[in-house]
Each structure stands twice: as structure tokens, then as C-alpha cells.
Amino acid sequence: MDEGSYGQWCLFFDSTLSKFGLEVHVRSPTSPDERDREWRMVDSCVVNWILATISKGVFDVIRRDCHDAFSLWHAVEGLFQDNELQRAVYLEAELRSLQQGDMSMNDYCTKLKRIADQLRDIGHPVSEPSQA
């Protein structure tokens, strides 16, 4: 998973958690006295889902101190939302300077959409006038 696919990954993962009623494992911390055997088993499944769907690079950055789904989820989220202003400036510059060059029209439009999606994912959507 890279910056361009974080939003897609998050949407897919949220949908999967909702499908199985497991949002609580990533939305709020669970106190140690509430972590019974069943909770730990389900939480381990969510941790495995997260670890199985992220890239090796993301795994290497976030795995250290994340022992439950809540802390792992927030470590991934933090990795992609930290420094959002700097990333927004970089992505906006990339968007404005992008030229089609030898890319096909499909590849060019896909790249524009990917950058716009990345900006939206970090809270800096491309405005309507900028899309013209």
C-alpha cells in the first residue's frame, strides 16, 4: 500500500469491519479487563487482516509497538496522515505540473485522478475551479 492506495485500502477495510461488526476493535481502545479470550481471538484476526493487506514498507514502519488492532490501525492512519500540509503542497505542485507527455490519455487521466484522490484523502480536495 502506498499513499495513492491508502484511501482505497481504508474504504475497503472499513467496509469489511462493518460487514462483520468489528469496528469497535479499531474505533476505541479496549481496557485490559475487557479483553477476554474471545476478544483477543477476534482482535488477532483483525490484526492479521491489517498486516496481510499492507505493504512490506508500511509493515516495517508500524509493526514495532502495535499489539492490538486499535493501535495498529491508528499507526497506519498516522503514517498516512502525518505531515498532511507538506504532502498537500507536494501533491498540488505535482498536479499542476503534470504533463501528458508520452502517456496515453487513460494513463494521464488515471494519474490525475490518483493525485486528486490523495489530496482528498488528506483533507485537501481539489476545488471545482481547479479541475477545469
Backbone as CSV, one residue per row, in Angstrom:
resi,resn,N_x,N_y,N_z,CA_x,CA_y,CA_z,C_x,C_y,C_z
1,MET,0.844,-1.171,0.000,0.000,0.000,0.000,0.890,1.235,0.000
2,ASP,0.583,2.162,-0.838,1.301,3.425,-0.854,0.305,4.548,-0.603
3,GLU,0.804,5.784,-0.672,-0.074,6.919,-0.396,-1.287,6.940,-1.311
4,GLY,-1.087,6.526,-2.564,-2.169,6.556,-3.536,-3.265,5.555,-3.260
5,SER,-2.947,4.499,-2.555,-3.962,3.470,-2.318,-4.458,3.456,-0.873
6,TYR,-3.959,4.346,-0.029,-4.395,4.361,1.365,-5.901,4.576,1.479
7,GLY,-6.437,5.552,0.762,-7.866,5.833,0.824,-8.689,4.641,0.383
8,GLN,-8.252,3.990,-0.673,-8.933,2.804,-1.171,-8.859,1.681,-0.138
9,TRP,-7.670,1.466,0.432,-7.480,0.432,1.445,-8.383,0.707,2.652
10,CYS,-8.400,1.940,3.100,-9.183,2.318,4.268,-10.676,2.086,4.014
11,LEU,-11.151,2.460,2.849,-12.555,2.251,2.492,-12.887,0.760,2.488
12,PHE,-12.031,-0.037,1.870,-12.246,-1.486,1.828,-12.232,-2.064,3.239
13,PHE,-11.261,-1.641,4.032,-11.130,-2.196,5.370,-12.302,-1.797,6.261
14,ASP,-12.726,-0.534,6.185,-13.903,-0.086,6.937,-15.130,-0.918,6.572
15,SER,-15.286,-1.175,5.286,-16.412,-1.970,4.822,-16.351,-3.394,5.382
16,THR,-15.170,-3.974,5.387,-15.003,-5.328,5.912,-15.283,-5.374,7.411
17,LEU,-14.767,-4.390,8.135,-15.029,-4.346,9.577,-16.519,-4.206,9.863
18,SER,-17.190,-3.346,9.096,-18.630,-3.160,9.273,-19.398,-4.434,8.947
19,LYS,-18.968,-5.116,7.912,-19.629,-6.352,7.490,-19.669,-7.383,8.616
20,PHE,-18.603,-7.424,9.404,-18.514,-8.407,10.473,-18.764,-7.809,11.865
21,GLY,-19.128,-6.525,11.927,-19.424,-5.886,13.207,-18.206,-5.740,14.098
22,LEU,-17.055,-5.467,13.495,-15.799,-5.416,14.251,-15.198,-4.014,14.353
23,GLU,-15.976,-2.991,14.029,-15.454,-1.624,14.058,-14.893,-1.244,15.417
24,VAL,-15.470,-1.789,16.478,-15.043,-1.453,17.840,-13.555,-1.759,18.062
25,HIS,-13.024,-2.709,17.336,-11.624,-3.080,17.516,-10.653,-2.000,17.022
26,VAL,-11.114,-1.116,16.131,-10.226,-0.053,15.648,-10.715,1.341,16.016
27,ARG,-11.944,1.479,16.480,-12.504,2.798,16.779,-12.215,3.284,18.192
28,SER,-12.134,2.387,19.150,-11.893,2.825,20.526,-11.051,1.771,21.252
29,PRO,-10.195,2.241,22.135,-9.358,1.282,22.872,-10.213,0.451,23.833
30,THR,-9.796,-0.750,24.047,-10.492,-1.652,24.963,-9.624,-1.827,26.195
31,SER,-10.224,-1.634,27.361,-9.451,-1.755,28.601,-9.006,-3.212,28.793
32,PRO,-7.873,-3.401,29.435,-7.346,-4.763,29.636,-8.325,-5.717,30.320
33,ASP,-9.136,-5.212,31.241,-10.074,-6.106,31.933,-11.233,-6.563,31.036
34,GLU,-11.441,-5.899,29.886,-12.484,-6.298,28.938,-11.960,-7.245,27.861
35,ARG,-10.680,-7.526,27.884,-10.062,-8.345,26.843,-10.084,-9.827,27.233
36,ASP,-11.234,-10.407,27.075,-11.354,-11.835,27.390,-10.794,-12.670,26.231
37,ARG,-10.894,-13.960,26.346,-10.328,-14.876,25.356,-10.931,-14.631,23.965
38,GLU,-12.250,-14.483,23.896,-12.908,-14.262,22.603,-12.478,-12.935,21.989
39,TRP,-12.407,-11.875,22.812,-11.982,-10.573,22.306,-10.575,-10.675,21.718
40,ARG,-9.657,-11.331,22.427,-8.274,-11.463,21.951,-8.212,-12.253,20.641
41,MET,-9.035,-13.272,20.515,-9.054,-14.073,19.301,-9.540,-13.231,18.110
42,VAL,-10.624,-12.500,18.290,-11.162,-11.658,17.222,-10.176,-10.535,16.902
43,ASP,-9.594,-9.926,17.922,-8.634,-8.852,17.704,-7.429,-9.359,16.917
44,SER,-6.985,-10.556,17.214,-5.873,-11.150,16.464,-6.230,-11.325,14.995
45,CYS,-7.470,-11.674,14.708,-7.908,-11.790,13.313,-7.843,-10.435,12.609
46,VAL,-8.310,-9.387,13.285,-8.269,-8.045,12.699,-6.814,-7.616,12.485
47,VAL,-5.956,-7.875,13.455,-4.528,-7.562,13.305,-3.970,-8.291,12.086
48,ASN,-4.293,-9.564,11.934,-3.802,-10.329,10.782,-4.324,-9.764,9.474
49,TRP,-5.589,-9.337,9.428,-6.137,-8.722,8.221,-5.371,-7.459,7.866
50,ILE,-5.099,-6.644,8.869,-4.357,-5.403,8.611,-2.968,-5.730,8.093
51,LEU,-2.259,-6.592,8.796,-0.890,-6.919,8.405,-0.815,-7.588,7.036
52,ALA,-1.823,-8.355,6.694,-1.821,-9.053,5.407,-2.139,-8.133,4.235
53,THR,-2.681,-6.949,4.519,-3.113,-6.074,3.423,-2.256,-4.820,3.267
54,ILE,-1.236,-4.673,4.065,-0.351,-3.512,3.924,0.951,-3.958,3.248
55,SER,1.669,-3.010,2.695,2.931,-3.336,2.027,4.022,-3.625,3.060
56,LYS,5.079,-4.239,2.604,6.202,-4.552,3.482,6.791,-3.272,4.078
57,GLY,6.875,-2.220,3.284,7.411,-0.954,3.774,6.578,-0.377,4.908
58,VAL,5.267,-0.399,4.761,4.380,0.089,5.819,4.483,-0.836,7.027
59,PHE,4.499,-2.136,6.779,4.639,-3.119,7.854,5.890,-2.830,8.687
60,ASP,7.013,-2.598,8.022,8.274,-2.364,8.727,8.231,-1.112,9.598
61,VAL,7.462,-0.104,9.176,7.379,1.139,9.938,6.453,1.009,11.141
62,ILE,5.334,0.325,10.995,4.293,0.369,12.040,4.264,-0.812,12.994
63,ARG,4.944,-1.864,12.715,4.772,-3.102,13.473,5.363,-3.098,14.872
64,ARG,6.246,-2.230,15.183,7.037,-2.312,16.411,6.234,-2.393,17.697
65,ASP,5.450,-1.406,17.993,4.754,-1.359,19.276,3.250,-1.558,19.154
66,CYS,2.818,-2.171,18.104,1.381,-2.346,17.876,0.983,-3.774,18.198
67,HIS,0.334,-3.940,19.344,-0.009,-5.279,19.794,-1.483,-5.601,19.656
68,ASP,-2.292,-4.604,19.322,-3.716,-4.858,19.123,-4.191,-4.104,17.883
69,ALA,-5.397,-4.432,17.438,-5.928,-3.848,16.209,-6.069,-2.328,16.322
70,PHE,-6.492,-1.838,17.487,-6.671,-0.397,17.668,-5.360,0.353,17.447
71,SER,-4.294,-0.067,18.120,-3.018,0.643,17.986,-2.423,0.464,16.593
72,LEU,-2.609,-0.692,15.991,-2.105,-0.936,14.640,-2.835,-0.067,13.622
73,TRP,-4.153,-0.025,13.727,-4.965,0.801,12.822,-4.537,2.264,12.905
74,HIS,-4.364,2.762,14.114,-4.004,4.171,14.279,-2.564,4.451,13.873
75,ALA,-1.707,3.471,13.957,-0.337,3.639,13.463,-0.345,3.776,11.940
76,VAL,-1.136,2.955,11.260,-1.242,3.051,9.797,-1.855,4.387,9.414
77,GLU,-2.938,4.750,10.071,-3.608,6.014,9.798,-2.658,7.198,10.014
78,GLY,-1.929,7.168,11.115,-0.989,8.247,11.408,0.111,8.354,10.375
79,LEU,0.569,7.215,9.898,1.627,7.207,8.885,1.196,7.943,7.631
80,PHE,-0.053,7.779,7.240,-0.526,8.398,6.011,-1.124,9.780,6.212
81,GLN,-1.407,10.167,7.454,-1.986,11.480,7.673,-1.027,12.451,8.345
82,ASP,0.134,11.979,8.783,1.136,12.881,9.340,1.668,13.782,8.229
83,ASN,2.079,14.945,8.598,2.656,15.910,7.658,1.738,16.190,6.479
84,GLU,0.439,16.252,6.748,-0.508,16.409,5.654,-0.335,17.726,4.906
85,LEU,0.062,18.790,5.584,0.239,20.056,4.891,1.384,19.976,3.889
86,GLN,2.518,19.410,4.313,3.649,19.261,3.396,3.280,18.359,2.226
87,ARG,2.561,17.277,2.511,2.162,16.375,1.432,1.171,17.047,0.493
88,ALA,0.283,17.869,1.051,-0.677,18.580,0.210,0.047,19.534,-0.733
89,VAL,1.029,20.256,-0.232,1.798,21.186,-1.073,2.515,20.416,-2.182
90,TYR,3.136,19.303,-1.813,3.849,18.486,-2.796,2.889,17.942,-3.852
91,LEU,1.749,17.398,-3.411,0.798,16.807,-4.354,0.168,17.869,-5.257
92,GLU,-0.134,19.054,-4.700,-0.700,20.120,-5.526,0.298,20.573,-6.580
93,ALA,1.569,20.643,-6.206,2.606,21.001,-7.181,2.710,19.925,-8.262
94,GLU,2.644,18.669,-7.841,2.702,17.578,-8.816,1.501,17.634,-9.754
95,LEU,0.322,17.908,-9.203,-0.892,18.001,-10.008,-0.785,19.118,-11.040
96,ARG,-0.329,20.278,-10.612,-0.249,21.444,-11.503,0.845,21.303,-12.569
97,SER,1.881,20.551,-12.272,2.984,20.428,-13.227,2.902,19.172,-14.095
98,LEU,1.921,18.332,-13.855,1.809,17.090,-14.604,1.503,17.369,-16.075
99,GLN,2.269,16.754,-16.946,2.054,16.870,-18.385,1.841,15.479,-18.955
100,GLN,1.038,15.413,-20.003,0.726,14.110,-20.579,1.961,13.458,-21.178
101,GLY,2.787,14.229,-21.859,4.000,13.663,-22.460,3.670,12.451,-23.316
102,ASP,4.376,11.351,-23.073,4.155,10.138,-23.871,3.175,9.165,-23.205
103,MET,2.496,9.618,-22.140,1.479,8.772,-21.501,0.235,8.716,-22.382
104,SER,-0.453,7.595,-22.341,-1.736,7.512,-23.027,-2.726,8.418,-22.279
105,MET,-3.818,8.755,-22.931,-4.828,9.595,-22.285,-5.365,8.896,-21.038
106,ASN,-5.547,7.600,-21.110,-6.034,6.833,-19.968,-5.044,6.905,-18.801
107,ASP,-3.753,6.708,-19.084,-2.736,6.771,-18.030,-2.644,8.167,-17.425
108,TYR,-2.735,9.178,-18.283,-2.673,10.567,-17.818,-3.857,10.890,-16.900
109,CYS,-5.057,10.532,-17.327,-6.250,10.795,-16.514,-6.222,9.985,-15.218
110,THR,-5.726,8.762,-15.287,-5.601,7.927,-14.086,-4.649,8.558,-13.096
111,LYS,-3.542,9.095,-13.589,-2.574,9.742,-12.697,-3.177,11.005,-12.077
112,LEU,-3.893,11.794,-12.864,-4.567,12.977,-12.325,-5.560,12.586,-11.236
113,LYS,-6.334,11.556,-11.504,-7.316,11.091,-10.520,-6.640,10.590,-9.261
114,ARG,-5.533,9.870,-9.389,-4.816,9.344,-8.237,-4.317,10.485,-7.356
115,ILE,-3.768,11.523,-7.968,-3.283,12.672,-7.194,-4.454,13.384,-6.514
116,ALA,-5.551,13.570,-7.245,-6.739,14.216,-6.660,-7.279,13.388,-5.498
117,ASP,-7.281,12.077,-5.646,-7.745,11.203,-4.558,-6.828,11.304,-3.343
118,GLN,-5.527,11.374,-3.573,-4.585,11.510,-2.466,-4.822,12.815,-1.725
119,LEU,-5.048,13.885,-2.459,-5.331,15.178,-1.829,-6.625,15.111,-1.015
120,ARG,-7.649,14.504,-1.566,-8.912,14.350,-0.841,-8.706,13.533,0.441
121,ASP,-7.913,12.459,0.345,-7.691,11.576,1.490,-6.997,12.272,2.654
122,ILE,-6.217,13.307,2.371,-5.543,14.023,3.451,-6.251,15.337,3.800
123,GLY,-7.486,15.478,3.298,-8.296,16.630,3.682,-8.068,17.876,2.864
124,HIS,-7.529,17.730,1.651,-7.283,18.873,0.773,-7.838,18.566,-0.621
125,PRO,-9.165,18.472,-0.735,-9.735,18.116,-2.031,-9.458,19.191,-3.081
126,VAL,-9.390,18.768,-4.321,-9.173,19.702,-5.444,-10.494,20.424,-5.669
127,SER,-10.459,21.759,-5.699,-11.685,22.537,-5.850,-12.210,22.417,-7.284
128,GLU,-13.499,22.689,-7.437,-14.139,22.617,-8.749,-13.423,23.501,-9.800
129,PRO,-13.131,24.774,-9.471,-12.459,25.623,-10.478,-11.078,25.077,-10.862
130,SER,-10.407,24.413,-9.942,-9.080,23.880,-10.244,-9.148,22.680,-11.170
131,GLN,-10.314,22.031,-11.248,-10.438,20.858,-12.084,-10.659,21.210,-13.552
132,ALA,-10.940,22.462,-13.819,-11.216,22.858,-15.215,-9.951,22.975,-16.022
